[in-house]
Amino acid sequence: MLTAKKLLAGAALAIPLAVGACDTSKVSIATHAKLEYLDPIWTTSYITRNHGYLVYDTLFAYDQNFEPKPQMVESYTTSPDGKTWTFKLRPGLKWHDGTEVTAEDCVVSLQRWSKRDGTGQELFKSVQSLTAPDSKTIVMQLSQPSGIVLEALAKNSANVPFMMPKRIAETDPYTPITDPIGSGPYKFESNKFVPGSQAYYIKNTDYVPRSDKPSLAAGGKIAKASEIGMIYYADPKAAGDALLKDDVQYIESPPSRVVTQLIGKDHIIVANTDPLGNVAMMRFNSQEAPFNNPGVRRAVLMTINQNEYMRTALGDPRFYRVCYSIFPCGTPFANDAGSDILRTADLEAAKKALRAAGYNGAKVVVLNPTDIPVIAAFTAVTVDNLRKIGMNVEVRDMSFQAMMKERTVKGPPTQGGWSMFHTWWLAGDVYDPMDIAFSANPANGWAGAPNDPEVEKLRLEFAKAKNLEQQKEIAAKVQARLLAIGALGTLGQFFEPVAFRDNLAGITSPIQFYWTLERMRKPDRNTLEIPGQIQGQVNNEWYGYW
């Protein structure tokens, strides 16, 4: 099956930095959020995903052309009828505790992942059995051929199908693991972990990388630094100051006011490494009043003014664009189906729609991660709008990681539950209907998912589509249905710069894989390969270097 990820290959911006004479000292990273939970299957949090890529490995991985390539797998075969897939693990794979990685470990890991990830859920609807006939062989038996087997196993962002030891992977998928033993290029230093503050990773000298050339998440994972530190700064300015002093060498997501202070400073590079950017989103708890009423949800969608959200959160228009598709603009499945409601931006019309839906003053609890300035700004705009149309709003301030846990709480807002939250997704994580954000199954879907069999039927049809044109047609139907029931609202598309020292090598795009980073002995600006003239506005889309 032709996938959108292949079509996105041309949009990925590779920024290779030549490897010069370098030391192997520690690389420190100022993170965009607190790392409190260590389970990248339990949460879709990007900070936990980044942690996962250091500690764990995957059976397959996408290369820079968005082609799935074997990673832990040495070889694989498919039966003529497309129903039986056999995977052989490559030799030399060990867990960080020294034990051998087995096929049974991988079987249990995939089963756990499939219960939390949207793509995994769709794939496993066709999986009749997943077995390990010997220590190096995995056999996947399907009820019918599937066009997404390798694409699912190579998924490169939330939720990534990371492999874990069986004893850990047997943990209930709705309970976060606390023992981060993996087989990846770095080992987690548990004795240095301060939840929400700092985490450290030491080079895994027993790791045997593939011999292939490194390419995005695929190929040889050659650990560069002897130790990597992930540090959270509650004050973004403090993170900027740390970069200027070389206390950290990389900042994941500096807010625009910090970016402005960093541009033009000696030895500092500010860049956008993801030209597709991020999709800002509001999410309702469709299982509890008042948002168990589609009419109430749609009334809120009518309040959305994307320019207002983007101006408030980002400020500089170079960093954002409006986009009325739930699939990212600039990707194959972006469309206008049902999107008029996202263009309304009319508080009076929303007020009338709210009354017509029968809203009776029920409490609306908005989860607000105050440690993420962009999301906190989204919350402020929404709360103001909701109060203007007559809703009874309570804002519950917390950290982002606390929100990730809080949104799993069941029950009405008056009894500790929640009503809505805001977040963003990498465009590559929400590029088609298979992604968990578009699920409509409250048992297995994303937090707050509505119960809508029609959406689930369409998503299954998408998985079986034979060509891109069929996929586009189905994606438009999925979007129209999700907006008709008010499952979520998109707030615009924005671009996050990163900032790093000019002697830091190994910058990758669109996801930073930290095992690639190393510090050079001296800066060499000539090693930056800038593809074409990419500074400023290009086709009304911002990306570039300063």
ROMI-978400 format. One record per residue (C-alpha): x, y, z. Coordinates in steps of 0.2 Angstrom, whole numbers, padded with zeros to 4 digits. Layout:
BEGIN
@c1:X c2:Y c3:Z
...
This chain:
BEGIN
@c1:0000 c2:0000 c3:0000
@c1:0006 c2:0017 c3:-0004
@c1:0008 c2:0027 c3:0012
@c1:0009 c2:0046 c3:0015
@c1:0025 c2:0044 c3:0024
@c1:0034 c2:0040 c3:0008
@c1:0026 c2:0055 c3:0000
@c1:0032 c2:0066 c3:0015
@c1:0050 c2:0061 c3:0011
@c1:0053 c2:0076 c3:0001
@c1:0048 c2:0087 c3:0015
@c1:0060 c2:0081 c3:0028
@c1:0074 c2:0093 c3:0030
@c1:0091 c2:0084 c3:0033
@c1:0104 c2:0094 c3:0041
@c1:0120 c2:0083 c3:0042
@c1:0134 c2:0090 c3:0052
@c1:0151 c2:0083 c3:0047
@c1:0160 c2:0074 c3:0060
@c1:0176 c2:0082 c3:0065
@c1:0189 c2:0079 c3:0078
@c1:0178 c2:0078 c3:0094
@c1:0179 c2:0074 c3:0112
@c1:0167 c2:0061 c3:0119
@c1:0161 c2:0072 c3:0134
@c1:0144 c2:0073 c3:0140
@c1:0131 c2:0082 c3:0130
@c1:0117 c2:0091 c3:0140
@c1:0100 c2:0095 c3:0133
@c1:0087 c2:0107 c3:0139
@c1:0071 c2:0098 c3:0137
@c1:0054 c2:0105 c3:0132
@c1:0045 c2:0097 c3:0146
@c1:0048 c2:0087 c3:0163
@c1:0052 c2:0069 c3:0161
@c1:0042 c2:0060 c3:0175
@c1:0036 c2:0045 c3:0167
@c1:0048 c2:0032 c3:0158
@c1:0035 c2:0022 c3:0148
@c1:0034 c2:0027 c3:0130
@c1:0020 c2:0014 c3:0127
@c1:0009 c2:0021 c3:0141
@c1:0010 c2:0039 c3:0136
@c1:0011 c2:0049 c3:0119
@c1:0022 c2:0062 c3:0128
@c1:0036 c2:0067 c3:0116
@c1:0048 c2:0069 c3:0131
@c1:0046 c2:0051 c3:0135
@c1:0047 c2:0046 c3:0117
@c1:0064 c2:0055 c3:0116
@c1:0069 c2:0045 c3:0132
@c1:0063 c2:0029 c3:0124
@c1:0074 c2:0032 c3:0108
@c1:0090 c2:0032 c3:0119
@c1:0085 c2:0016 c3:0129
@c1:0076 c2:0005 c3:0118
@c1:0077 c2:-0002 c3:0100
@c1:0064 c2:-0007 c3:0087
@c1:0061 c2:-0021 c3:0075
@c1:0060 c2:-0009 c3:0060
@c1:0064 c2:0009 c3:0058
@c1:0060 c2:0023 c3:0045
@c1:0075 c2:0029 c3:0035
@c1:0077 c2:0047 c3:0028
@c1:0066 c2:0042 c3:0013
@c1:0053 c2:0036 c3:0025
@c1:0055 c2:0018 c3:0019
@c1:0054 c2:0005 c3:0033
@c1:0070 c2:-0004 c3:0036
@c1:0075 c2:-0019 c3:0047
@c1:0083 c2:-0013 c3:0064
@c1:0083 c2:-0027 c3:0077
@c1:0077 c2:-0039 c3:0063
@c1:0091 c2:-0047 c3:0052
@c1:0079 c2:-0054 c3:0039
@c1:0061 c2:-0057 c3:0035
@c1:0049 c2:-0066 c3:0023
@c1:0031 c2:-0065 c3:0018
@c1:0021 c2:-0080 c3:0012
@c1:0014 c2:-0079 c3:-0006
@c1:-0004 c2:-0075 c3:0001
@c1:0003 c2:-0061 c3:0011
@c1:-0004 c2:-0068 c3:0027
@c1:0011 c2:-0075 c3:0036
@c1:0026 c2:-0064 c3:0040
@c1:0042 c2:-0072 c3:0048
@c1:0055 c2:-0061 c3:0056
@c1:0073 c2:-0067 c3:0061
@c1:0082 c2:-0056 c3:0075
@c1:0099 c2:-0051 c3:0071
@c1:0113 c2:-0058 c3:0082
@c1:0121 c2:-0049 c3:0096
@c1:0106 c2:-0041 c3:0104
@c1:0107 c2:-0040 c3:0123
@c1:0096 c2:-0031 c3:0136
@c1:0105 c2:-0019 c3:0147
@c1:0105 c2:-0032 c3:0161
@c1:0116 c2:-0043 c3:0150
@c1:0103 c2:-0056 c3:0145
@c1:0099 c2:-0060 c3:0127
@c1:0085 c2:-0052 c3:0118
@c1:0073 c2:-0066 c3:0113
@c1:0058 c2:-0067 c3:0100
@c1:0047 c2:-0070 c3:0115
@c1:0052 c2:-0053 c3:0122
@c1:0047 c2:-0045 c3:0106
@c1:0031 c2:-0054 c3:0104
@c1:0025 c2:-0048 c3:0122
@c1:0031 c2:-0030 c3:0118
@c1:0021 c2:-0029 c3:0102
@c1:0006 c2:-0036 c3:0110
@c1:0007 c2:-0022 c3:0124
@c1:0011 c2:-0008 c3:0111
@c1:-0004 c2:-0014 c3:0100
@c1:-0016 c2:-0010 c3:0114
@c1:-0011 c2:0008 c3:0116
@c1:-0006 c2:0014 c3:0098
@c1:-0019 c2:0018 c3:0085
@c1:-0009 c2:0010 c3:0070
@c1:-0005 c2:-0005 c3:0081
@c1:-0024 c2:-0007 c3:0085
@c1:-0028 c2:-0007 c3:0067
@c1:-0014 c2:-0019 c3:0062
@c1:-0019 c2:-0031 c3:0076
@c1:-0037 c2:-0032 c3:0070
@c1:-0030 c2:-0044 c3:0057
@c1:-0017 c2:-0053 c3:0068
@c1:-0023 c2:-0070 c3:0071
@c1:-0008 c2:-0075 c3:0081
@c1:0009 c2:-0069 c3:0085
@c1:0021 c2:-0082 c3:0091
@c1:0040 c2:-0086 c3:0094
@c1:0044 c2:-0104 c3:0088
@c1:0062 c2:-0101 c3:0093
@c1:0072 c2:-0088 c3:0102
@c1:0076 c2:-0079 c3:0086
@c1:0060 c2:-0081 c3:0076
@c1:0044 c2:-0071 c3:0076
@c1:0029 c2:-0077 c3:0066
@c1:0014 c2:-0065 c3:0063
@c1:-0001 c2:-0074 c3:0056
@c1:-0014 c2:-0063 c3:0048
@c1:-0032 c2:-0066 c3:0044
@c1:-0031 c2:-0056 c3:0028
@c1:-0016 c2:-0047 c3:0020
@c1:-0012 c2:-0030 c3:0027
@c1:-0003 c2:-0016 c3:0019
@c1:0003 c2:-0008 c3:0035
@c1:0014 c2:-0022 c3:0043
@c1:0031 c2:-0014 c3:0040
@c1:0024 c2:0003 c3:0042
@c1:0017 c2:-0001 c3:0059
@c1:0033 c2:-0009 c3:0065
@c1:0043 c2:0005 c3:0059
@c1:0032 c2:0019 c3:0067
@c1:0044 c2:0032 c3:0072
@c1:0034 c2:0043 c3:0084
@c1:0021 c2:0042 c3:0097
@c1:0018 c2:0028 c3:0101
@c1:0034 c2:0020 c3:0095
@c1:0034 c2:0000 c3:0096
@c1:0049 c2:-0001 c3:0107
@c1:0055 c2:-0018 c3:0112
@c1:0056 c2:-0022 c3:0131
@c1:0061 c2:-0038 c3:0141
@c1:0046 c2:-0050 c3:0143
@c1:0045 c2:-0047 c3:0162
@c1:0043 c2:-0028 c3:0159
@c1:0032 c2:-0029 c3:0143
@c1:0020 c2:-0040 c3:0153
@c1:0015 c2:-0025 c3:0163
@c1:-0003 c2:-0019 c3:0160
@c1:-0003 c2:-0007 c3:0146
@c1:-0013 c2:0005 c3:0156
@c1:0000 c2:0005 c3:0170
@c1:0017 c2:0014 c3:0167
@c1:0032 c2:0004 c3:0169
@c1:0046 c2:0010 c3:0181
@c1:0060 c2:-0001 c3:0176
@c1:0068 c2:0006 c3:0160
@c1:0079 c2:-0009 c3:0154
@c1:0081 c2:-0009 c3:0135
@c1:0093 c2:-0014 c3:0122
@c1:0097 c2:0003 c3:0114
@c1:0113 c2:0013 c3:0112
@c1:0112 c2:0021 c3:0130
@c1:0108 c2:0014 c3:0147
@c1:0097 c2:0024 c3:0159
@c1:0106 c2:0029 c3:0175
@c1:0093 c2:0026 c3:0188
@c1:0104 c2:0033 c3:0202
@c1:0104 c2:0050 c3:0194
@c1:0086 c2:0052 c3:0189
@c1:0077 c2:0066 c3:0198
@c1:0059 c2:0065 c3:0191
@c1:0054 c2:0081 c3:0183
@c1:0071 c2:0088 c3:0184
@c1:0085 c2:0078 c3:0177
@c1:0089 c2:0061 c3:0168
@c1:0106 c2:0054 c3:0163
@c1:0111 c2:0041 c3:0150
@c1:0127 c2:0032 c3:0149
@c1:0134 c2:0025 c3:0133
@c1:0130 c2:0006 c3:0131
@c1:0147 c2:-0001 c3:0127
@c1:0139 c2:-0018 c3:0123
@c1:0127 c2:-0012 c3:0110
@c1:0131 c2:-0019 c3:0093
@c1:0124 c2:-0006 c3:0079
@c1:0119 c2:-0011 c3:0062
@c1:0133 c2:-0010 c3:0049
@c1:0121 c2:0001 c3:0038
@c1:0124 c2:0019 c3:0036
@c1:0114 c2:0029 c3:0049
@c1:0098 c2:0037 c3:0041
@c1:0084 c2:0045 c3:0051
@c1:0079 c2:0031 c3:0064
@c1:0086 c2:0017 c3:0053
@c1:0104 c2:0011 c3:0051
@c1:0118 c2:0010 c3:0063
@c1:0114 c2:0018 c3:0080
@c1:0132 c2:0024 c3:0084
@c1:0132 c2:0032 c3:0101
@c1:0143 c2:0047 c3:0100
@c1:0143 c2:0055 c3:0118
@c1:0149 c2:0045 c3:0133
@c1:0134 c2:0052 c3:0143
@c1:0119 c2:0062 c3:0139
@c1:0109 c2:0073 c3:0151
@c1:0091 c2:0079 c3:0149
@c1:0088 c2:0094 c3:0160
@c1:0072 c2:0103 c3:0163
@c1:0072 c2:0122 c3:0167
@c1:0056 c2:0129 c3:0174
@c1:0061 c2:0146 c3:0167
@c1:0064 c2:0146 c3:0148
@c1:0076 c2:0161 c3:0150
@c1:0087 c2:0150 c3:0162
@c1:0088 c2:0137 c3:0148
@c1:0093 c2:0151 c3:0136
@c1:0106 c2:0157 c3:0148
@c1:0113 c2:0139 c3:0150
@c1:0115 c2:0137 c3:0132
@c1:0125 c2:0154 c3:0131
@c1:0136 c2:0148 c3:0145
@c1:0138 c2:0131 c3:0137
@c1:0130 c2:0122 c3:0152
@c1:0119 c2:0114 c3:0139
@c1:0122 c2:0112 c3:0121
@c1:0104 c2:0110 c3:0114
@c1:0087 c2:0117 c3:0118
@c1:0072 c2:0107 c3:0112
@c1:0059 c2:0120 c3:0111
@c1:0064 c2:0138 c3:0116
@c1:0048 c2:0150 c3:0116
@c1:0049 c2:0164 c3:0104
@c1:0054 c2:0177 c3:0117
@c1:0070 c2:0166 c3:0121
@c1:0073 c2:0163 c3:0102
@c1:0073 c2:0182 c3:0100
@c1:0087 c2:0183 c3:0113
@c1:0097 c2:0169 c3:0106
@c1:0097 c2:0175 c3:0087
@c1:0114 c2:0182 c3:0082
@c1:0123 c2:0177 c3:0098
@c1:0141 c2:0170 c3:0096
@c1:0142 c2:0151 c3:0094
@c1:0123 c2:0149 c3:0094
@c1:0113 c2:0142 c3:0080
@c1:0094 c2:0144 c3:0080
@c1:0085 c2:0133 c3:0067
@c1:0069 c2:0125 c3:0062
@c1:0072 c2:0107 c3:0058
@c1:0054 c2:0102 c3:0054
@c1:0046 c2:0111 c3:0039
@c1:0030 c2:0102 c3:0042
@c1:0029 c2:0109 c3:0060
@c1:0016 c2:0104 c3:0073
@c1:-0003 c2:0104 c3:0074
@c1:-0011 c2:0112 c3:0089
@c1:-0026 c2:0104 c3:0095
@c1:-0040 c2:0105 c3:0108
@c1:-0047 c2:0088 c3:0115
@c1:-0064 c2:0085 c3:0123
@c1:-0068 c2:0072 c3:0136
@c1:-0082 c2:0065 c3:0125
@c1:-0087 c2:0052 c3:0139
@c1:-0093 c2:0065 c3:0152
@c1:-0105 c2:0079 c3:0153
@c1:-0105 c2:0092 c3:0146
@c1:-0094 c2:0086 c3:0131
@c1:-0103 c2:0069 c3:0130
@c1:-0115 c2:0080 c3:0119
@c1:-0109 c2:0082 c3:0101
@c1:-0119 c2:0098 c3:0100
@c1:-0110 c2:0106 c3:0115
@c1:-0093 c2:0101 c3:0107
@c1:-0097 c2:0108 c3:0090
@c1:-0103 c2:0125 c3:0099
@c1:-0085 c2:0126 c3:0106
@c1:-0077 c2:0123 c3:0089
@c1:-0087 c2:0138 c3:0083
@c1:-0077 c2:0149 c3:0095
@c1:-0060 c2:0144 c3:0087
@c1:-0050 c2:0159 c3:0079
@c1:-0034 c2:0151 c3:0074
@c1:-0025 c2:0167 c3:0071
@c1:-0030 c2:0172 c3:0089
@c1:-0023 c2:0156 c3:0096
@c1:-0007 c2:0157 c3:0086
@c1:-0004 c2:0175 c3:0089
@c1:-0006 c2:0173 c3:0108
@c1:0005 c2:0157 c3:0109
@c1:0018 c2:0161 c3:0096
@c1:0018 c2:0180 c3:0093
@c1:0029 c2:0180 c3:0078
@c1:0020 c2:0176 c3:0062
@c1:0035 c2:0167 c3:0055
@c1:0032 c2:0153 c3:0067
@c1:0014 c2:0148 c3:0062
@c1:0001 c2:0147 c3:0049
@c1:-0018 c2:0144 c3:0049
@c1:-0024 c2:0127 c3:0043
@c1:-0042 c2:0121 c3:0043
@c1:-0039 c2:0103 c3:0040
@c1:-0037 c2:0090 c3:0054
@c1:-0023 c2:0083 c3:0044
@c1:-0008 c2:0094 c3:0042
@c1:-0008 c2:0107 c3:0028
@c1:0006 c2:0102 c3:0016
@c1:0003 c2:0084 c3:0018
@c1:-0006 c2:0072 c3:0006
@c1:-0022 c2:0070 c3:0016
@c1:-0025 c2:0089 c3:0020
@c1:-0043 c2:0093 c3:0014
@c1:-0058 c2:0105 c3:0017
@c1:-0071 c2:0092 c3:0021
@c1:-0082 c2:0098 c3:0035
@c1:-0070 c2:0112 c3:0040
@c1:-0082 c2:0126 c3:0039
@c1:-0085 c2:0125 c3:0058
@c1:-0067 c2:0128 c3:0061
@c1:-0068 c2:0144 c3:0051
@c1:-0083 c2:0151 c3:0060
@c1:-0074 c2:0161 c3:0074
@c1:-0091 c2:0168 c3:0080
@c1:-0094 c2:0169 c3:0098
@c1:-0113 c2:0174 c3:0096
@c1:-0116 c2:0160 c3:0085
@c1:-0107 c2:0148 c3:0097
@c1:-0118 c2:0155 c3:0111
@c1:-0134 c2:0151 c3:0101
@c1:-0128 c2:0134 c3:0097
@c1:-0123 c2:0130 c3:0115
@c1:-0141 c2:0135 c3:0120
@c1:-0148 c2:0124 c3:0106
@c1:-0138 c2:0110 c3:0112
@c1:-0146 c2:0111 c3:0129
@c1:-0131 c2:0115 c3:0140
@c1:-0137 c2:0118 c3:0158
@c1:-0122 c2:0125 c3:0166
@c1:-0112 c2:0109 c3:0169
@c1:-0094 c2:0112 c3:0175
@c1:-0081 c2:0112 c3:0162
@c1:-0063 c2:0107 c3:0170
@c1:-0049 c2:0112 c3:0158
@c1:-0032 c2:0104 c3:0162
@c1:-0018 c2:0117 c3:0160
@c1:0000 c2:0112 c3:0160
@c1:0008 c2:0128 c3:0165
@c1:0026 c2:0122 c3:0162
@c1:0022 c2:0122 c3:0143
@c1:0020 c2:0141 c3:0139
@c1:0013 c2:0137 c3:0121
@c1:-0001 c2:0125 c3:0129
@c1:-0004 c2:0137 c3:0143
@c1:-0007 c2:0151 c3:0130
@c1:-0020 c2:0140 c3:0121
@c1:-0029 c2:0136 c3:0137
@c1:-0030 c2:0155 c3:0141
@c1:-0038 c2:0159 c3:0124
@c1:-0051 c2:0144 c3:0126
@c1:-0055 c2:0148 c3:0144
@c1:-0059 c2:0166 c3:0139
@c1:-0070 c2:0160 c3:0125
@c1:-0079 c2:0147 c3:0135
@c1:-0084 c2:0160 c3:0148
@c1:-0090 c2:0173 c3:0135
@c1:-0102 c2:0160 c3:0128
@c1:-0109 c2:0156 c3:0145
@c1:-0100 c2:0140 c3:0151
@c1:-0095 c2:0136 c3:0169
@c1:-0076 c2:0134 c3:0168
@c1:-0064 c2:0128 c3:0181
@c1:-0045 c2:0129 c3:0176
@c1:-0034 c2:0115 c3:0184
@c1:-0016 c2:0120 c3:0184
@c1:-0003 c2:0107 c3:0184
@c1:0013 c2:0101 c3:0175
@c1:0012 c2:0093 c3:0158
@c1:0017 c2:0076 c3:0165
@c1:0004 c2:0078 c3:0178
@c1:-0009 c2:0081 c3:0164
@c1:-0004 c2:0065 c3:0155
@c1:-0009 c2:0056 c3:0171
@c1:-0024 c2:0066 c3:0175
@c1:-0032 c2:0064 c3:0158
@c1:-0033 c2:0045 c3:0162
@c1:-0044 c2:0048 c3:0177
@c1:-0062 c2:0042 c3:0174
@c1:-0078 c2:0050 c3:0180
@c1:-0087 c2:0067 c3:0179
@c1:-0078 c2:0084 c3:0182
@c1:-0087 c2:0086 c3:0198
@c1:-0079 c2:0070 c3:0205
@c1:-0061 c2:0073 c3:0200
@c1:-0063 c2:0070 c3:0181
@c1:-0059 c2:0082 c3:0167
@c1:-0067 c2:0090 c3:0152
@c1:-0054 c2:0096 c3:0140
@c1:-0036 c2:0099 c3:0137
@c1:-0024 c2:0107 c3:0124
@c1:-0009 c2:0099 c3:0116
@c1:0001 c2:0098 c3:0100
@c1:0006 c2:0084 c3:0088
@c1:0021 c2:0083 c3:0076
@c1:0013 c2:0084 c3:0059
@c1:0020 c2:0067 c3:0055
@c1:0011 c2:0060 c3:0070
@c1:-0006 c2:0065 c3:0063
@c1:-0004 c2:0064 c3:0045
@c1:-0017 c2:0051 c3:0041
@c1:-0033 c2:0043 c3:0049
@c1:-0023 c2:0028 c3:0057
@c1:-0016 c2:0039 c3:0070
@c1:-0022 c2:0038 c3:0088
@c1:-0028 c2:0056 c3:0089
@c1:-0042 c2:0051 c3:0076
@c1:-0048 c2:0036 c3:0085
@c1:-0067 c2:0035 c3:0090
@c1:-0065 c2:0020 c3:0102
@c1:-0066 c2:0025 c3:0120
@c1:-0059 c2:0008 c3:0126
@c1:-0043 c2:0009 c3:0116
@c1:-0042 c2:0026 c3:0109
@c1:-0034 c2:0043 c3:0113
@c1:-0039 c2:0051 c3:0130
@c1:-0057 c2:0057 c3:0129
@c1:-0061 c2:0047 c3:0113
@c1:-0079 c2:0047 c3:0107
@c1:-0089 c2:0031 c3:0104
@c1:-0092 c2:0032 c3:0085
@c1:-0093 c2:0016 c3:0075
@c1:-0094 c2:0025 c3:0059
@c1:-0077 c2:0033 c3:0061
@c1:-0069 c2:0016 c3:0066
@c1:-0077 c2:0008 c3:0050
@c1:-0069 c2:0022 c3:0039
@c1:-0052 c2:0020 c3:0048
@c1:-0052 c2:0001 c3:0044
@c1:-0056 c2:0005 c3:0026
@c1:-0042 c2:0017 c3:0025
@c1:-0030 c2:0003 c3:0031
@c1:-0036 c2:-0008 c3:0017
@c1:-0036 c2:0005 c3:0004
@c1:-0026 c2:0000 c3:-0012
@c1:-0019 c2:0017 c3:-0018
@c1:-0017 c2:0035 c3:-0013
@c1:-0033 c2:0041 c3:-0022
@c1:-0043 c2:0029 c3:-0011
@c1:-0034 c2:0034 c3:0004
@c1:-0038 c2:0053 c3:0001
@c1:-0056 c2:0049 c3:-0002
@c1:-0058 c2:0040 c3:0014
@c1:-0047 c2:0053 c3:0024
@c1:-0059 c2:0066 c3:0019
@c1:-0074 c2:0056 c3:0025
@c1:-0065 c2:0053 c3:0042
@c1:-0062 c2:0072 c3:0044
@c1:-0080 c2:0076 c3:0039
@c1:-0086 c2:0064 c3:0052
@c1:-0074 c2:0069 c3:0066
@c1:-0079 c2:0087 c3:0064
@c1:-0098 c2:0083 c3:0063
@c1:-0097 c2:0075 c3:0080
@c1:-0085 c2:0088 c3:0087
@c1:-0072 c2:0075 c3:0092
@c1:-0058 c2:0088 c3:0092
@c1:-0053 c2:0105 c3:0086
@c1:-0037 c2:0111 c3:0077
@c1:-0030 c2:0128 c3:0082
@c1:-0017 c2:0130 c3:0069
@c1:0000 c2:0124 c3:0063
@c1:0016 c2:0130 c3:0070
@c1:0035 c2:0128 c3:0069
@c1:0046 c2:0125 c3:0084
@c1:0064 c2:0132 c3:0082
@c1:0078 c2:0123 c3:0091
@c1:0094 c2:0131 c3:0097
@c1:0111 c2:0123 c3:0099
@c1:0130 c2:0127 c3:0101
@c1:0139 c2:0128 c3:0084
@c1:0151 c2:0115 c3:0090
@c1:0137 c2:0102 c3:0092
@c1:0137 c2:0089 c3:0078
@c1:0123 c2:0076 c3:0073
@c1:0108 c2:0087 c3:0071
@c1:0094 c2:0077 c3:0064
@c1:0077 c2:0081 c3:0056
@c1:0062 c2:0080 c3:0059
@c1:0065 c2:0071 c3:0075
@c1:0081 c2:0074 c3:0085
@c1:0089 c2:0057 c3:0089
@c1:0101 c2:0061 c3:0104
@c1:0112 c2:0046 c3:0101
@c1:0119 c2:0056 c3:0086
@c1:0125 c2:0071 c3:0095
@c1:0143 c2:0074 c3:0099
@c1:0153 c2:0089 c3:0104
@c1:0167 c2:0095 c3:0092
@c1:0183 c2:0102 c3:0098
@c1:0180 c2:0118 c3:0089
@c1:0166 c2:0125 c3:0079
@c1:0166 c2:0123 c3:0060
@c1:0152 c2:0133 c3:0052
@c1:0157 c2:0126 c3:0035
@c1:0151 c2:0109 c3:0040
@c1:0133 c2:0115 c3:0040
@c1:0125 c2:0109 c3:0024
@c1:0110 c2:0121 c3:0021
@c1:0099 c2:0114 c3:0007
@c1:0096 c2:0129 c3:-0004
@c1:0090 c2:0146 c3:0001
@c1:0078 c2:0142 c3:0016
@c1:0079 c2:0157 c3:0026
@c1:0063 c2:0168 c3:0028
@c1:0046 c2:0165 c3:0020
@c1:0044 c2:0152 c3:0006
@c1:0027 c2:0149 c3:-0001
@c1:0020 c2:0157 c3:0015
@c1:0028 c2:0144 c3:0026
@c1:0042 c2:0148 c3:0038
@c1:0058 c2:0138 c3:0040
@c1:0076 c2:0142 c3:0040
@c1:0092 c2:0146 c3:0050
@c1:0097 c2:0163 c3:0059
